Amino acid sequence: MIPFFKLRNVLPIALLTLNGYALTLDEAVQTTLHNSTDLQKMQMGVDISAHDVKQKKAMNYGRVDVMASYTHYNLPRTLTPLTPASMVSGGAKIPTTKDMMIVGAAYNVSLFDGMATTRSIEISKLQKSLSKKMQKLTKEQLIYNVKTLYFNILSLKAKEQAQESYLKALQKLHEDILLRVELGSAAQLDALKSEADVSRALSALQEIQTNKEILKDTLASVMMVNEVDDLQQIDIDVISLSDTQSYDEDILHTTRLQIAELDIEKKQKMKDKANAAYYPKINFNAYYGLNSGVNDSTNPNSGDFKSEDIWQAGVDLKWNVFDFGSKSAALQKSKIAMMQSKLDKAKAKRDLQRSLKEALSKVSLAVTKFHNAKTELSLMTETRKIEELRYNSGASDINDLLYTEARYQLSKSAYIDAKYSYQNARNYLDYILEKGQK
């Protein structure tokens, strides 16, 4: 048999239909993570954040602009600025033109901006980290959803098998009763009662099968495949939680709290960036270019093409000393945003602690229910055998037998529910502790 993960590399995952092959839980999880458009979009968000970091870092190196222009004037213009000395020494020979062409390059870079650019880079890095953490959290959510659907389907599958066995037993009993009616050892009313029980059992089986198909369609939708055929059975070991184990330290390292911490750091950097507006801005700029043109008709060298190179370098300072409270308002907004993030972290921690207690309680309760259901099933198994012997010997009537069969089926269904409820409770605990991928 070809492994499922190899088939995925050969066939389009969106066309997954494996008749006669049981899909494993790991394959269901991996297919979901591979196909999830949410994760793909979040990865794009991570990539965007990475490019944003590069963009902000590039701003530290300034920018180089190449420029060119052509201008026609109604009066002649000199190619370069004039000084008194140049006019005295030979002003008539200075190139003049009505059609000036300029080609040059300029370089500008910020020497100091109150660390605003540095803070922007730090904010972009934190946003990248936040995007990665959110992606990880989404993975945990998807894994938990797949596991819940997977085990719920297995639970319904087990119930389906139990219900089929129950239905077959009732059908056999109904046939035996019909034979007894013909022989005169049973009343027609007994046959009607057994027939009604067979009908109810068949209806219950159809309901279980319908619910199972609905969950399988839901799982296929989550996995983003056409359909899911069969699932591989998983043995469930019901294990009680250790009384000595504490999970309080584990939740302190969860992605949820890490996201809250990163958000606080990001808001702190945004506050620092807003504070940068109180500092002066110092820039360096340089320019080199050629001014060219044909001497106009008033020039002694009319018609000659001339070029003059021009360069300059300088530093400028700009300091906003008053803006009617704009800087102050922006700084206060950033401070409030940071306080909101701190409150969000405190709430996230409380919610995690509450969810952890809830998850631990669910596991403990599920363990108790499982053992109770197991004891009840053992009891009803023996009671069923005894009641069959009593009915066959004539010591009880059909009502007692059908009632015992129904109680046995209920106890078997409760046992199946308890076993898979325990597994779902463990999956929820793993989700809270973010151990779904382990």
Secondary structure, DSSP 8 states (H G I E B T S, - for coil): ---HHHHHHHS-GGG---TT-EE-HHHHHHHHHHH-HHHHHHHHHHHHHHHHHHHHHHGGG-EEEEEEEEEEEEEEEESS---HHHHHHHGGGS-EEEEEEEEEEEEEEEEESTTHHHHHHHHHHHHHHHHHHHHHHHHHHHHHHHHHHHHHHHHHHHHHHHHHHHHHHHHHHHHHHHHHHHHTSS-HHHHHHHHHHHHHHHHHHHHHHHHHHHHHHHHHHHHTSS---EE-----------SS---HHHHTTSHHHHHHHHHHHHHHHHHHHHHGGGS-EEEEEEEEEEEEEE--TTSTTTT-EEEEEEEEEEEEEE-----TTHHHHHHHHHHHHHHHHHHHHHHHHHHHHHHHHHHHHHHHHHHHHHHHHHHHHHHHHHHHHHHHHHHHTTSS-HHHHHHHHHHHHHHHHHHHHHHHHHHHHHHHHHHHTT-TT-
